[in-house]
């Protein structure tokens, strides 16, 4: 994916995140990525894909068209942890 990583796509392990400013660009970017994957005999599962959405979870963050924020469900779980009473509980 040389030449397009960090331009309109971020790839981490088996996650591909496509970002864009104009909706028209989104479709062109997706086509470029699918062509490159196909060239190397790599395929995507459509049932695991989200297209043209305004908010998505990626790498434990919620990314929207306005901002990036942590997944508050994960923060809630951490806040519920019991505080250690002794050095050994840490």
Secondary structure, 3 states (H helix, E strand, C coil): CCCCECCCEEEECCEEEECCCCHHHHHHHHHHHHHHHHHCCCCCCHHHCCCCCCEEEECCEEEECCCEEECHHHHHHHHCCCCCCCHHHC
